[in-house]
Amino acid sequence: MAEVRYDEENIRTLEWKEHIRMRPGMYIGKLGDGSSHEDGIYILLKEVIDNSIDEYVMGHGKQIDISIIDGTVRIRDFGRGIPLGKVVDCVSKINTGGKYDSKAFKKSVGLNGVGTKAVNALSSYFKVEAYRESQAKMASFERGELIKDSKIVKTDEPNGTCIEFTPDESIFKHYKYRTEYIENQIWNYAYLNAGLKINFNGKTYVSKNGLLDLLERKTDATTLRYPIIHLLGEDIEVVMTHGQQYGEEYYSFVNGQNTTSGGTHLQAYREAIVKTLREFYNKNFDTRDVQASIIGAISLKVEEPVFESQTKTKLGSQNMSPEGVSIRSFVTDFIKKNLDNYLHKNQEISDAILRRIQQSERERKEISEIKKLANQRAKKAAVHNKKLRDCRAHFNETGKKFNEETRLESTIFITEGDSASGSLTKARNVETQAVFSLRGKPLNCYGMTKKVVYQNEELNLLQHALDIEHGIENLRYNRVVISTDADVDGMHIRLLLLTFFLQFFPDLVKQGHLYIFDTPLFRVRDKQRTFYCYSEREKQDAIKQLKGKAEITRFKGLGEISPHEFEDFIGKDIRLDPVILQDKTNIEDILSYYMGKNTPERQEFIIENLKFELDEVEEELVEME
């Protein structure tokens, strides 16, 4: 074996932009194509908006204008504007920025000075303009490389900063901004900054009542057990209510950052509610009975917060400030005092909470024995049937959890039949991708209680594989992908699985973990080239490129796709359609419409949509001719 050379020439010092482009996951988490709300293109958007929010928090500017046209983002705020002599440095030099002055940005969203630089380095086009006191300065970049550095000129523009960027398609392949995710992101900014006006593509977002507005938008009032409790204090705001769902549902924020993975503040919030209600009712309730069906949100302002990753999805700080009181004590004291006072003043609500806790207690005891027996069966069945082919993306050799980027990539494919699961298992990335094989069609569990999850072996095994028995806090995979054939039976299985998740684990859907696997319908090839086509239009395009001389294969099921071909479909170019629930969506109405009795309304819907699909195909074929 030849000796590998290792000397001074092997040592390299990367420029800031090279390092970011070579290791983007260190700065923005996973890349993705925009199908997940955690994908990098939304982190780029957030990093720029965060700076504008910080200006508003500091008392400068009451409006932010955002537009996204053909993948190019433009964000204009009306804050103080970047000091003109430092415009280039602030977007292209690591560890350069105004946030290192803790007096100026005491409770800022971010303090590391990396965010905007990462956006710059990961964009094929990036332009920054700053306006201060009737003067303006502009600079433009390509993939972090300075292209134009204009001189300072006079302007009539009001103070502020304007940034435009286009994510680099060589890094964010086939990316697409999804309006639903962006609107949710913008609404969160509005709720956490009452009075701030945000304009996005012609629509205005503004909130007057903060987190109260958030919970009202996220819930259907008819499903709540009592009106939303809203408590507001210095550096803290909380809301809570109980719904009718089985699990818990929380939204948490630190300094305006949506901490989707929670952290010390959310844990303190959950513990404080249990402690306060136990003391108020003078009963030692089981924690699970208190927390069951809670819908809540907390926003905390922390000085110099420490997050567990650059994407800031989980708070790691233990204290409110480097030398201050602990977050747990601060949150507990606030909730204990204010929630206790509220309940003493609102007898009807305190009675409603007690009834909800007692109901949860009865339900838990009722299914405890069933659950015990079901768990024993599940363990035995999992060993013998090998329904789950797990991945390694949970623990490394030292027993510590993998990094944030690896966690975000963890995926489980739920398949039907041995042939499909066999191909997927052979083609998958064993580090991050798991496969769960269904045996036939799962039970239609619409309208049933959670007993059915434990009594039905298939559903119980699936619940165990995902580790969601006590809610999704311990969800083992970031992406749960329904992978069924594109035929009538496959669509039926898809509906049955959607019913299962919406009925018993709606927060898994609401928090963006559920996807539909999009696989090609056709393979079009000649001796030189092969095209995998996901629609009739793509098939016709491929035939034209091969000049009509092509072999066409229609994939009737996933089992017909070879493991070698599957490698292309579940790798970096994987196509996933997120299952998105609109705010205020009534899950019961959806399930009763699609999974209930075969009503004339549903028959009419099916006929109309089938006609629409046939018309679309016919139009495409005419265009091809």
N, C-alpha and C positions, 0 to 999 in steps of 0.2 A: 504493500500500500504506500502510495507516494506521500511524503511528508507535507503537511499543510503549512504554508509559510505564514509566519506571524511576527511582524516587526512594526516599525514606526509608520510604514505606509498603510498598514491595516487599521490604524487609528484615525477615525474621522470625527470632525466636529460639525454637526448639522446646523444649518441656519434655522431660525425659528419656524419659517414656513415649511421647510423640508421635514422637520420633525413632526409638525402637526399633520401634514399630508401623509407621512409614512405611518403614523400611529393615531389616526383620527379618533379611534375608540377611546383613547385616554382623555379626550377633550369633550366629545359629544355623545359618548355611549355608542350604541349600534348605529349602523348606517341606514339600511332599509330603503324602501321605495316610496314611503309615505303611507303604507297600508296600516301601520301602527302609530298610535299617538306618541309613542316614545322614539320614533325614528328621528334620525339626525337632522332632517330638514326642518323639523319643528323646533329642535334645540337651537339651530341657527337663528330662527325667527325669534325665539325667546331671548337669546343672548342680547340681541339688539334692542328689543322692546324693554328688557330689564333696565337698561341705561336710561331710557326715556321715563320709566316709572320712577326711578330714583330721583330724577329731576323734579317730578311732580311731588313726591314725598317731601323733598326739601323746600317745597313752596314755589316752584318755578314751572309755569305752564299748566294749563287746565285741559289741554286737548292733545291727542295723538292721532295722526292720520296714517292709515295703513292701506296699501293696495297690493294685490298679487295678480299680475297679468302675464299669462303664458310662462309661468314659472319664475318670473322676476319679481322680487319683493322690493317695495319702497316704504320706508318708515320715516315720517317727519314729526318731530316733537317741537314744542315751543318753550323749551327750557332755556338755560343760559347759553347753550352752545359750547362746543369744545373751544378752549383758548386757541386762537388762530395760529399761533406760533408752534403749537404742539399737535396739530391735526394729524399729520403723517405719523408721528411717534405713537399717538394714542391708538392707532389701528394697525400698527405694524411692528411695534417693539414690545416684546414680552416684559411684564413687570413694570409697565409704564401706564399711569392713569391717576385720576384724582381720588380714587377710593382708598388709597393708602393713607390719606389724611382722615383718621377716624373721627375727627371733629366734624368734617364736612359730610361724611357718609357713615354716621355712627351705626345705623341699622340698615345698611344697604343689602340688596339682594346678593351681590357678589363682591368679593374683595381681592381676588387673585389677579385681576388685570389681564385675563386670558381670553374671555368671551369674544369680544369683537375681533381680536386677532385671529381666532379660530375661524370665524365667519369669513374673514378676508382670505385666509389661506385656502379654505375649502370652497371658494367661489371662483367660477370662471370669469366673472365680472364683479367688481366691487367698487363703489364710488361713495365718497363721503364729502359732505358739504357742511360747513359750520357758518352760522350767522351771528355776529356779535356787534351791537352798537353801530349799525349801518355799514358794516364791512363783512366780506365773505371770503372764504377760502375753500378750494376744492382740490381733491386728489383722487385719482382712479388707479385701480390695480387689476391685474390678471393673475389669478392663483397665487396671490400674495406678493407678486412682483410689481413694484411701482412703475406705472406707465406714464402718468401725467401728474405733475405737481404744479398747479397753477399759482400765480401770484395773488396776493390779497387785493381785492377790488371793492369798490363801493356797491352797496345794494339797498333796495327798499324792503327786502324781506325782514320780517320780524325775527327776533332772536330765536335760536334753536339749532337743531342738528337734523340733517336729512341723510339717510343711508340707503343705498340701493345695492342689491346683490342678486346674482343668479347662481344657485348651487351648481357645482361642477358635476356634469353628468358622467364624467369618467370615474367619479367616486360614488355619487348617488345615482345608480343606474336605473333608468326608466322611472325616475321619481315623478310623483304627482302630489300636489298639495290637496288635501281633502278638506272641503269647507267646514264639515261638521267638527273636525278636530280643531281647526283654527278658531271657529266661533266659540267653542268651549274654552279654549285658551284665553281668548279675549274677554269672555264673560267673567272668568276668574279674576283677571286684572281689574275689571270694573267693580266686582263685589268687594275686593280688598282695598279699593281706593274710591270710596264713596264720593261722588261729585265729579270724578274724572270722566271726560267724554272721549270715547274712542270711536273713530270712524273707520270702517273697513268695507272697501268695495261698495260704497254708497249706502251702507247701513250704519246706524249709530247705536252704540252700546253705552249705557250709563246706569248706575245703581244708586239708590238713595238710602237703602237700608242694609247694605253690606251682606253678611252671611245669611241674614233672614231672607233676602231676595234669592240667594243661592239655593237654599233648601226649598223655597217655594217653587223655584223653577225646576228643581230636580225631582220633585215629588208630586203626586196626584193627591190633592186634599181629601178626596173621598176614601183614600186608603189609610189615612193617618188616624191613630187612636185618640189624639188630642192636639190642640194647636201647638205650633212650634214655639219652644222656649228660646228666647234670645237674651243673652247676657253679655254686656259690654263693659270693659274696664280699660285701664291704662296698659297698653302693650298686650292686651289679650281680648279676644272676642270668641264666644262659643254659641252654638245653637244645637238643639237636640229635640227629638221626638221619637215615638215608637210607631212603626208601620205594621204591615201584615206579612212581610217577607220572613223567611226562616233565619237568614244570617244577619250580620251587622253590615252597616254601610257608612263609611266615613270619608270626609274630605278634610285634608289637613294642609296648612300653609305656614311658612316661616318667612317673615320679611317679604311677603308677596309671592314667594316661590311655592308652587304646588308640589308638596312632598308626597308624591304618589306612593312611595314605599314607607311612609310614616316616619317613625323615629321616636326619640325620647319624649317629645311633646304629645304625640298621639297616645303613646302608652300611658303617660301620666293622666291624660284626659279620660281614657277608658277606666283606669283604676279609680280616679277621683269620683266618677259617677257612681260606681259600685259602693264605694265607701260612704258617700253622702246619703245614698238611698237606704243603705243598711241602717245608718244612724237615725235617719228621719223616721223610718217605720219601726225602728227598734227591733229588727229581725235580721238574723244572720242568713240572708238569702245566698243561694249558690250563685257564684259569679256569672255562670252561663245563663241563668234565668233572668238576671238583670240586664245583661248585654244583648240577649236575643232580640232581634227585630229593631234595634236602635238605629236611627238615621241621624247622624250628627256631623258637625264641622267645627274645627278650631283654627284660629289664626293667632300666631304669636309673633311678637317682635323681639328679636334677640340681638344683643350687641356682639358683633364679630362672630357670627355663627360658624360652626364647623359641620360640613356635610361629609357623607361617606363616599362621595364620588363627585367628579366635575359636573355631572348633570344635576346634582343637588336634589335628588329624589328622596333622600333619607337623612334626617337630622341626627348628627352624632353628638352635638353639644350636650353637656350635663348641666351647665349653668346659664343663667340669663345674661351674664357678662363674664369676662375672664375672672373677676374677683367677686361676683355677685351671688345671689341666692340660687339654689338649685332649681332647675325647671320643674322637677316633680313637686317640690314644696310650693313653688309659685302657683302652679296650675291647681294643685289640690286645695290650697288655702282659698283661692278665688272661687272655685266651684263650690266648695263646702259652704262658704259664707253666702254666696249669691243664689245658688240653687236652693239651699235650705230656706232662705228668706222667701224666694219665689213660691215654693210649695206651701209654705205656711199661709201665704196670701191668696193662693188659688186652690181651694179645696177640690173643685171638680177635676182639675188636672192631676192633683196628687192621688185622688181616688182612681182615675183612669190608669195611671202608671202602676198602681198597686194591682189592679185587675190584670194588666198585661203581664206583670211579673208572675202572678199566681197561675195564669194560663200557661205560661212557658214552663213553669214548674210541673204542672199536671202533664203536659205533653212530653216532657223529658222523662218523667218517671214511667209514663205509659209505654214508651218504646225502649226503655233501658234494657229489659230482658231480651227483646227482639234483636236489639243492636248487638248485645253480647254474643248471642248465637250466630248472628250474621257475620260478625267479625271473625269468629272462629272458622266458619265456612269459607270466608273470603281468603284467609291465610292459606288454608289447605288447597283451595281451588287455584290460587295464584301459583302455588308451587307445582301442582300437577298439570294444569292447563297451559302454563306459560303464556298467558294472554298478554302480559306486559313485557316487551323487550325494552328495558330501561336504557338510559344514557348515563354518561359519567359527569354530567354538568352540575353536580350537587356538591361533591367534596373532592378535594385533591388528596395527594398522598399523605399530607400532614393532618388531614381531617378538617382543615379550614375551608370555608366556603370559597368558591371561585369569585373572580372579580365581577363587577357590575356588568361589563360588556358580555361576559359569558352567560350570566344569569338572564340577560335580556334575549339572548339567542336560544335559550332552552325551549324546546318544542316537543309536543307529543301529537302524533298523528293517530286519530281514531278511525280505523278502517273496518271494512266488512269482508269476511272470508279469508281463507288461508293464502290464496294466490296473491291477492293485493298486499296483504301484510308481509308475505314472503318477499315480494319484490322490493317493497319499501325498506324492509329490514336489511336486505343485502346492499341497498344503495345508500342508506342514510349515513350521516356523520355520527358515529357512535359517541362522540364527545358531547353533543348538544341535542341530538334528536332521538326520541323514544317512539315506540309503536305499540298501540293497544288494539288488539284484534277482537271485534265483535263476533258473536256467534248468532247469525241470523238477525232478524229485526228486533230491536229493543221494544220493551213494553210502552204502550201509549199511556203515560202517567198523568194526562190532563185531568184535573179535578181531584186527584188522589192526595192523600196526606203523605207525610214523609216516611210513614211506616213502610210504604211500598219500596223505598230505596233500600231498606235493609232486608225485606222479604224477597225481593227479586235479585237473584244472584248476579245477573249481568250488570244491573245498575249499581249494585253494591260494590262489585269489583271495580267498576269505573270510578266510583267515588273514592275508593281506597287508593287506586292508582294515582289519582290527582291529589290526594290528601286534603280533601275539602270537607271532611265530616263536620268540623267545627267552624265552617266558614272558609274564606279564601285566603286568610292570613298566612297559612302554611302551603299555599298552592305550589306544587313542585315544579311546574313548568310555566314560563311566562306566556307562551302561546299554546293554546289548545285548538287543534286544527281538525275539523270534521272532514274526513277524506273518503267520500263515497263515489260510486260510479255515476256518470252523467246519463242515467236512464231512469225509468219510472220507479223501479225498486230503490235505486240509490237516492233519489229525491225524497222518497217516503222515509227512508232511514234518516236522512238529514233532518226532516221535519220532526221526527220522533226524538232525535237527540236535542234539537233546539227546544222542544217542549220540555224535556227533562231539565235542561239548564235554566230556562226561564221560569219554570215552576218552582224549582228548589234552590237554585243558585244564581239569581238574577244579577247579583253584584259581580259575578265573574264576567257577565256580558257588559254591564255598565262600566266596568273598569278597563274594558278593551282587551280582554284576554282571549276571546273566542273568534275563530276565523273559519272560512270555508276555503278548502284547497281547490285551486283552479288548475286543472290539468288539460293538456291539449286534446282536441277532438279528432284531429287529423294529422297524419304524417304524409308529407308530399316530398318525393325524392326522385332523383335520377342517379346516374352512376357517379356524379361528381358532388352533388349538393343535396342536403336534407333540410326540410323546413317542418317545424312543429307548429301547427295552427290551432288557435283557440276559438276561432269563429269561422263562419262560412266566408266572410269577407277576406280573412287572412288566407284561407285555402285558395280562393280565386286569385289573390295576389301572387301566391307562391306558384300556381299553375302558369300564370302569365310570365313570371320570371324564368321558369323552366321551358318557356315557349310551347306549352301544351303537351310536351312529351314527358309525362311524369307518372310514377306509380303512386296511387292514393290509397292510404289505409285509414279506415275509420275505427278509432279506438272505442270499443263498446264498453269496456270496463278497465279498471286500474290493473287487474290481473293480466291483461294483454300487453301491458307495457313492460319491457324487459328491465331488469335491474340496471343495466348499463345506460338505458335511456332515462331511467328515473333519476340518475345522478344529476342530469341537467335540470330537471324540474324541481328538485328539492335543495338545490345548492344556492349560490349567490343570486341566481335569477328566479328564485321561487316566486310564484304569483299567489298571493293570498287576498281574499276579500274579507274585510273585517265585518263582523256582525255588530251593527251600531243601533242602539236604542235612542230614539229622539227623547228630549226632555219632556216630562209629563206623560210619557207613553203609558197607557194603562195595559199592563201585561195580561190581566185577566180578559180584557176585551180582545186582545190579539189572539190569545189561545182559544177562547170560545169561538172566535170567528173561523180560525183555520183548523182547529182540532175538535170542535164540538160537533153538534148535529149538522148534517148536510143541508144547510138552509138554501132557499132560492137565491139569496143575495150572494152566497159564495159560489154557487153554480154560475151565476151571471158574471161574476168576477173572473172565474177561470175561462169561460168562453170568450170574454172580451180580450183578455190578455193573450190567449192562444191565437186569436185572430190577429192581434197586433204583432206577435212574433212571426207568424206566417207572412204577413204583409212586409215586415222588415227583410226577411230572407228573399222574398220575391223582388223587392226593390234593389237589393244588392246584386242579384243575378242579372237583372236588366242593365244595371250600371256596368257590369263586367262585360256584357255583350257589346 
